[in-house]
Amino acid sequence: MLISVRLDPEAERTLSQLARKTGKTKSELIRQAIRELGKSLGSTATGSTVYERFSDVIGIVNLGPGRRAARAEEILRKMLATKGGRR
């Protein structure tokens, strides 16, 4: 993908100096900088899956007895019956 970026004179000089020192192209340096910033900020672009990013919190919440979705109608009827009986 082709992207145009406007750099201030100082950033342009720094990029040119880094390219000469490292022997890499300016594009390579920019791609590397974006990857490193993405990693440091925990970006999804680092290749980790949604599961990997949330694996430490999966299963820590207990929502009560299982199959609540299958029993939703039954649970709702009980809730409404209890509220109706209070009046």
C-alpha positions as CSV (number, residue, x, y, z in Angstrom):
1,M,0.0,0.0,0.0
2,L,1.3,3.4,-0.9
3,I,1.0,6.1,1.7
4,S,2.3,9.7,1.6
5,V,3.5,11.2,4.9
6,R,4.5,14.8,5.5
7,L,7.6,15.2,7.7
8,D,9.0,18.3,9.3
9,P,12.6,19.1,8.3
10,E,14.0,17.6,11.5
11,A,12.2,14.3,11.1
12,E,13.3,14.2,7.5
13,R,16.9,14.7,8.5
14,T,16.7,12.1,11.2
15,L,15.1,9.6,8.8
16,S,17.8,10.2,6.2
17,Q,20.6,9.8,8.7
18,L,19.1,6.6,10.1
19,A,18.8,5.2,6.5
20,R,22.5,6.0,5.9
21,K,23.7,4.6,9.2
22,T,21.6,1.4,9.0
23,G,21.8,0.8,5.3
24,K,18.0,0.4,5.3
25,T,15.6,2.2,3.1
26,K,13.4,5.0,4.6
27,S,10.4,2.8,4.0
28,E,11.9,-0.1,5.9
29,L,12.7,2.2,8.8
30,I,9.2,3.6,8.9
31,R,7.6,0.1,8.7
32,Q,9.9,-1.0,11.6
33,A,9.0,2.1,13.7
34,I,5.3,1.4,13.2
35,R,5.6,-2.3,14.1
36,E,7.6,-1.4,17.3
37,L,5.1,1.3,18.3
38,G,2.3,-1.2,17.7
39,K,3.9,-3.8,20.0
40,S,4.6,-1.3,22.7
41,L,1.0,0.0,22.7
42,G,-0.4,-3.5,22.5
43,S,-1.9,-3.1,19.1
44,T,-3.9,-5.9,17.5
45,A,-1.6,-5.6,14.5
46,T,1.1,-7.6,16.4
47,G,-0.4,-10.8,15.1
48,S,-2.0,-11.9,18.4
49,T,-5.5,-13.3,18.2
50,V,-8.5,-12.1,20.2
51,Y,-8.2,-15.3,22.3
52,E,-4.6,-14.6,23.1
53,R,-5.3,-11.0,24.2
54,F,-8.1,-12.1,26.5
55,S,-6.9,-15.5,27.6
56,D,-5.9,-14.2,31.0
57,V,-9.5,-13.1,31.8
58,I,-11.5,-15.9,30.2
59,G,-13.3,-17.9,32.8
60,I,-12.8,-15.6,35.8
61,V,-16.5,-14.6,35.9
62,N,-19.1,-16.9,37.3
63,L,-22.5,-16.3,35.9
64,G,-24.2,-18.9,38.0
65,P,-25.8,-22.1,36.9
66,G,-25.0,-23.1,33.3
67,R,-27.4,-23.1,30.3
68,R,-28.9,-19.7,31.3
69,A,-29.6,-18.9,27.6
70,A,-31.5,-22.2,27.2
71,R,-33.4,-21.5,30.4
72,A,-34.1,-17.8,29.6
73,E,-37.8,-18.1,29.2
74,E,-38.1,-20.1,32.5
75,I,-36.0,-17.6,34.4
76,L,-38.0,-14.7,33.0
77,R,-41.3,-16.3,33.9
78,K,-40.1,-16.8,37.5
79,M,-38.9,-13.2,37.7
80,L,-42.2,-11.8,36.4
81,A,-44.3,-14.1,38.6
82,T,-42.3,-13.0,41.7
83,K,-42.7,-9.3,40.8
84,G,-46.4,-9.8,40.1
85,G,-47.0,-11.6,43.4
86,R,-45.4,-8.7,45.4
87,R,-48.1,-6.2,44.3
